[in-house]
C-alpha cells in the first residue's frame, strides 16, 4: 500500500531488446524510479523504448567492439558484480531508466494543464537535464570513460 492509500501496483511488462543488451522490465523501472501510476502504460512503454533505442545507438560502436572480442551479450562483457548484480547490466539499465524519466518529465509537463503543471513546466527543464546527464554518465561508463568531461583533438 502506498502513502496515497492506493494499492502499489507495478506494470508487468518486459520490453525486448536487441539480444545483446538486456530486456527492460517496466515494473522494475516504475519501482526504482518512482514512475507515477497515473502515467498510462503506453506512455511509459513509448518513452522507455525510445530511451532503449537512444542508448543502443550511442553504444553501437562499442557493441561492435565487444562482439568482435567474442562477447555475445552485455552481461558476458564483465563478470564483475555488486550485490549479486552484473555491473554492466546495471549501468545500462541506469542509462535507459534515466533517459526515459527525462523524456516522461517533459511529456507530463505538457500533458497536465492544472495549476501544478505550471510549476512542473518551470522545473521540468532542470529535471530533464538532470536525468539526461545521469543517462550520459552511465553511457560514458559503459564506453570506458570514467571522467565526466573529455576533450578530443580534431
Rosetta silent file (secondary structure, phi, psi, omega in degrees, C-alpha in Angstrom):
SEQUENCE: XXXXXXXXXXXXXXXXXXXXXXXXXXXXXXXXXXXXXXXXXXXXXXXXXXXXXXXXXXXXXXXXXXXXXXXXXXXXXXXXXXXXXXXXXXXXXXXXXXXXXXXXXXXXXXXXXXXXXXXXXXXXXXXXXXXXXXXXXXXXXXXXXXXXXXXXXX
SCORE:     score description
SCORE:     0.000 S_00000001
   1 L     0.000  134.460  179.750    0.000    0.000    0.000 S_00000001
   2 L   -88.969  176.711  179.422    1.379    3.426   -0.911 S_00000001
   3 L   -66.786  -20.280 -178.358    1.067    6.648    1.098 S_00000001
   4 L   -80.199  -10.001 -176.864   -1.901    7.670   -1.064 S_00000001
   5 L    89.955   -5.835  177.821   -3.964    4.735    0.154 S_00000001
   6 L   -89.198  147.850  178.479   -3.996    3.228   -3.318 S_00000001
   7 L   -63.767  141.966  179.790   -2.500   -0.218   -3.832 S_00000001
   8 L   -82.807  104.168  178.980    1.104   -0.187   -5.038 S_00000001
   9 L  -119.913  145.372 -179.846    0.998   -1.917   -8.418 S_00000001
  10 L  -122.240  148.200 -179.217    3.744   -2.128  -10.992 S_00000001
  11 L   -62.097  136.829 -178.975    3.490   -2.805  -14.700 S_00000001
  12 L  -105.050   58.087 -177.847    4.034   -6.455  -15.581 S_00000001
  13 L  -132.867  138.846  175.356    5.612   -5.856  -18.971 S_00000001
  14 E  -119.037  128.956  178.668    9.105   -6.508  -20.269 S_00000001
  15 E   -91.875  122.444  179.863   10.346   -4.729  -23.384 S_00000001
  16 L   -70.558  140.865  177.749   12.501   -6.948  -25.572 S_00000001
  17 L  -103.953 -160.056 -172.487   15.843   -5.553  -26.588 S_00000001
  18 L   -87.934    3.764 -179.121   18.136   -6.488  -29.463 S_00000001
  19 L    99.269  -31.166  176.758   19.582   -9.670  -27.937 S_00000001
  20 L   -88.661  -50.769  178.785   22.894   -8.083  -26.948 S_00000001
  21 L   -86.280  153.349 -174.149   21.547   -5.533  -24.493 S_00000001
  22 L   -70.824  153.786  171.165   19.191   -6.712  -21.732 S_00000001
  23 L   -66.602  156.432 -176.585   15.413   -6.625  -21.892 S_00000001
  24 E  -116.768  125.689  178.158   13.879   -3.881  -19.762 S_00000001
  25 E   -88.160  119.568  178.292   11.232   -4.520  -17.106 S_00000001
  26 H   -66.518  -33.334  178.156    8.720   -1.683  -16.862 S_00000001
  27 H   -63.653  -43.825  177.958    7.798   -2.830  -13.351 S_00000001
  28 H   -63.804  -44.458  177.535   11.403   -2.558  -12.172 S_00000001
  29 H   -57.858  -48.973 -178.767   11.714    0.853  -13.841 S_00000001
  30 H   -60.808  -42.182 -178.821    8.492    2.027  -12.241 S_00000001
  31 H   -70.280  -48.564 -175.948    9.534    0.755   -8.816 S_00000001
  32 H   -68.689  -38.297 -173.793   13.144    2.028   -8.857 S_00000001
  33 H  -106.074   10.086  175.600   12.417    5.448  -10.374 S_00000001
  34 L    52.405   48.143  177.343    9.018    6.009   -8.775 S_00000001
  35 L   -67.022  123.655 -177.082    7.212    6.436  -12.082 S_00000001
  36 L   -58.385  138.958 -178.756    3.750    7.750  -11.142 S_00000001
  37 L   -64.021  -21.798 -179.659    0.949    5.204  -11.506 S_00000001
  38 L   -75.401  -10.369  174.547   -1.166    7.767  -13.374 S_00000001
  39 L   -70.187  126.764  178.731    1.186    7.572  -16.359 S_00000001
  40 L   -64.156  146.531 -179.132   -0.518    5.386  -18.929 S_00000001
  41 H   -56.998  -38.893 -179.192    1.299    2.186  -19.764 S_00000001
  42 H   -61.417  -39.046  178.940    1.523    3.207  -23.415 S_00000001
  43 H   -65.685  -45.541  179.704    3.318    6.430  -22.451 S_00000001
  44 H   -63.026  -45.271  179.222    5.793    4.567  -20.237 S_00000001
  45 H   -61.217  -47.107 -177.494    6.396    1.937  -22.926 S_00000001
  46 H   -58.361  -51.301 -176.955    6.858    4.523  -25.673 S_00000001
  47 H   -70.230  -31.343  177.560    9.410    6.612  -23.798 S_00000001
  48 H   -70.759  -41.698  175.937   11.237    3.564  -22.479 S_00000001
  49 H   -61.173  -41.597  178.697   11.537    2.085  -25.987 S_00000001
  50 H   -62.796  -42.251  178.546   12.821    5.451  -27.213 S_00000001
  51 H   -64.235  -40.926  177.409   15.368    5.556  -24.374 S_00000001
  52 H   -60.476  -46.260 -179.187   16.488    2.000  -25.180 S_00000001
  53 H   -63.265  -43.552  178.766   16.976    2.915  -28.838 S_00000001
  54 H   -59.785  -46.895 -179.335   18.895    6.095  -27.933 S_00000001
  55 H   -65.457  -44.626  178.738   21.212    4.189  -25.576 S_00000001
  56 H   -58.977  -40.991 -179.946   21.711    1.331  -28.038 S_00000001
  57 H   -64.610  -42.210  179.569   22.600    3.849  -30.748 S_00000001
  58 H   -66.653  -26.078 -178.245   25.161    5.590  -28.534 S_00000001
  59 L   -99.546    8.896 -174.088   26.741    2.223  -27.732 S_00000001
  60 H   -57.411  -48.324 -178.323   26.706    0.914  -31.316 S_00000001
  61 H   -66.857  -43.152  179.412   30.454    1.190  -31.969 S_00000001
  62 H   -65.289  -38.257  177.112   31.352   -0.215  -28.536 S_00000001
  63 H   -59.942  -43.234  178.649   28.889   -3.072  -29.044 S_00000001
  64 H   -61.747  -39.953  176.967   30.645   -3.948  -32.319 S_00000001
  65 H   -62.877  -45.248 -179.630   33.992   -3.972  -30.476 S_00000001
  66 H   -61.797  -43.506  179.843   32.588   -6.255  -27.772 S_00000001
  67 H   -64.509  -39.720  176.942   31.135   -8.630  -30.360 S_00000001
  68 H   -61.253  -29.590  178.010   34.472   -8.644  -32.201 S_00000001
  69 L   -87.198   11.137  176.573   36.045   -9.708  -28.883 S_00000001
  70 L    76.597   20.094  172.957   33.554  -12.641  -28.787 S_00000001
  71 L   -91.661  117.960 -175.371   31.172  -11.171  -26.210 S_00000001
  72 L   -92.785  -13.100  175.823   27.664  -12.058  -27.387 S_00000001
  73 L  -142.097  158.652  176.988   25.767  -10.160  -24.655 S_00000001
  74 H   -61.244  -37.024 -179.281   26.491   -7.163  -22.465 S_00000001
  75 H   -60.932  -31.557 -179.175   26.307   -9.434  -19.435 S_00000001
  76 H   -79.671  -10.799 -178.428   29.214  -11.506  -20.768 S_00000001
  77 H   -64.808  -37.320 -179.440   31.451   -8.416  -21.150 S_00000001
  78 L  -144.218  140.397  175.742   32.238   -8.394  -17.439 S_00000001
  79 L   -98.685    9.174  178.666   31.645  -10.801  -14.600 S_00000001
  80 L   -67.550  129.748 -179.556   32.065   -8.017  -12.032 S_00000001
  81 E  -128.849  150.483  170.023   29.107   -7.948   -9.665 S_00000001
  82 E  -130.643  123.825 -178.981   27.915   -5.785   -6.818 S_00000001
  83 L    61.089   30.143  179.201   25.184   -7.183   -4.616 S_00000001
  84 L    79.212    8.127 -179.482   24.748  -10.127   -6.949 S_00000001
  85 E  -115.853  136.982  177.693   24.011   -7.876   -9.953 S_00000001
  86 E   -64.845  125.524 -174.718   26.174   -7.541  -13.072 S_00000001
  87 H   -63.075  -40.877 -179.687   27.691   -4.046  -13.052 S_00000001
  88 H   -64.239  -41.240  179.100   27.463   -3.554  -16.849 S_00000001
  89 H   -64.282  -42.880 -179.714   23.777   -4.529  -16.875 S_00000001
  90 H   -64.858  -38.825  176.595   23.052   -2.155  -14.003 S_00000001
  91 H   -63.559  -42.273  179.215   24.860    0.709  -15.796 S_00000001
  92 H   -62.240  -47.291  179.266   22.869    0.042  -18.954 S_00000001
  93 H   -60.212  -41.260  179.198   19.574   -0.010  -17.053 S_00000001
  94 H   -60.497  -42.298  178.661   20.535    3.220  -15.281 S_00000001
  95 H   -61.345  -47.193 -178.383   21.207    4.859  -18.655 S_00000001
  96 H   -67.013  -48.861 -176.458   17.859    3.714  -20.066 S_00000001
  97 H   -61.705  -43.427  179.276   15.798    4.470  -16.947 S_00000001
  98 H   -65.873  -41.357  178.769   17.217    7.983  -16.534 S_00000001
  99 H   -63.746  -44.234  178.978   16.734    8.799  -20.214 S_00000001
 100 H   -62.461  -41.358  178.428   13.147    7.507  -20.123 S_00000001
 101 H   -62.156  -42.594  178.064   12.419    9.538  -16.969 S_00000001
 102 H   -59.368  -43.719  178.922   13.767   12.666  -18.643 S_00000001
 103 H   -65.252  -38.314 -178.800   11.530   12.121  -21.651 S_00000001
 104 H   -73.139  -31.629  177.504    8.499   11.482  -19.437 S_00000001
 105 H   -59.909  -45.411  178.758    9.108   14.584  -17.312 S_00000001
 106 H   -66.051  -40.578  179.749    8.772   16.729  -20.411 S_00000001
 107 H   -64.215  -42.224 -178.034    5.735   14.789  -21.610 S_00000001
 108 H   -65.053  -40.372 -179.503    3.989   15.092  -18.240 S_00000001
 109 H   -63.361  -31.549 -179.764    4.528   18.851  -18.068 S_00000001
 110 H   -86.724  -22.757 -179.323    2.859   19.260  -21.466 S_00000001
 111 H   -83.331  -31.709 -174.799    0.005   16.798  -20.759 S_00000001
 112 L   -91.044  122.901 -176.646   -1.046   18.188  -17.390 S_00000001
 113 L  -108.100    7.312  179.556   -2.897   21.514  -17.592 S_00000001
 114 L   -76.258  174.030 -176.600   -3.678   22.027  -13.900 S_00000001
 115 H   -57.055  -39.641 -179.299   -2.067   24.732  -11.768 S_00000001
 116 H   -66.411  -17.986  177.939    0.718   22.423  -10.586 S_00000001
 117 H   -66.350  -32.737  177.867    1.646   21.900  -14.241 S_00000001
 118 H   -62.024  -42.929  177.570    2.854   25.493  -14.382 S_00000001
 119 H   -66.004  -41.783  178.772    5.315   24.768  -11.583 S_00000001
 120 H   -61.871  -41.238 -178.420    6.330   21.492  -13.226 S_00000001
 121 H   -61.966  -37.200  179.005    6.891   23.233  -16.541 S_00000001
 122 H   -67.664  -37.206 -176.267    9.276   25.685  -14.862 S_00000001
 123 H   -91.948  -15.923 -171.387   11.214   22.872  -13.187 S_00000001
 124 H   -64.392  -33.410  179.958   10.918   20.264  -15.923 S_00000001
 125 H   -66.198  -42.073  176.596   13.860   21.525  -17.980 S_00000001
 126 H   -63.583  -42.613  179.373   16.188   21.273  -14.982 S_00000001
 127 H   -65.347  -43.653  177.142   14.788   17.851  -14.142 S_00000001
 128 H   -57.295  -48.144 -179.340   15.082   16.775  -17.785 S_00000001
 129 H   -61.809  -37.968  178.141   18.714   17.935  -17.890 S_00000001
 130 H   -61.800  -50.349 -178.561   19.440   16.049  -14.650 S_00000001
 131 H   -64.467  -38.878  178.777   18.048   12.753  -15.978 S_00000001
 132 H   -66.449  -38.760  178.035   19.836   13.173  -19.332 S_00000001
 133 H   -64.868  -41.664  177.819   23.129   13.894  -17.561 S_00000001
 134 H   -63.896  -40.913  177.300   22.731   10.772  -15.408 S_00000001
 135 H   -62.472  -45.205  179.918   21.982    8.717  -18.509 S_00000001
 136 H   -62.745  -38.304  176.963   25.034   10.146  -20.277 S_00000001
 137 H   -60.069  -42.483 -179.984   27.239    9.334  -17.271 S_00000001
 138 H   -67.022  -40.934  177.196   26.145    5.711  -17.439 S_00000001
 139 H   -61.298  -44.301  179.776   26.751    5.540  -21.189 S_00000001
 140 H   -61.412  -39.175  177.743   30.217    7.019  -20.674 S_00000001
 141 H   -63.004  -42.427  178.578   30.973    4.396  -18.014 S_00000001
 142 H   -64.748  -31.286  178.261   29.924    1.645  -20.432 S_00000001
 143 L   -79.017   -7.110  179.625   32.199    3.200  -23.056 S_00000001
 144 L    90.885   11.237  178.690   35.082    3.073  -20.573 S_00000001
 145 L   -99.895  113.319 -176.015   35.209    6.820  -19.935 S_00000001
 146 L   -93.083  -17.928  178.587   35.271    7.438  -16.196 S_00000001
 147 L   -83.050  155.338  178.299   35.620   11.226  -16.270 S_00000001
 148 L   -81.542  -19.321 -179.366   32.587   13.452  -16.689 S_00000001
 149 L  -131.251  137.334  175.279   34.348   15.670  -19.224 S_00000001
 150 L  -138.074  158.775 -178.400   36.652   14.679  -22.051 S_00000001
 151 L  -126.240  141.845  178.553   38.389   16.529  -24.855 S_00000001
 152 L  -124.870  130.988  178.146   39.166   15.332  -28.353 S_00000001
 153 L   -80.895  123.236 -179.454   41.801   16.886  -30.606 S_00000001
 154 L   -94.725    0.000    0.000   40.343   17.455  -34.076 S_00000001
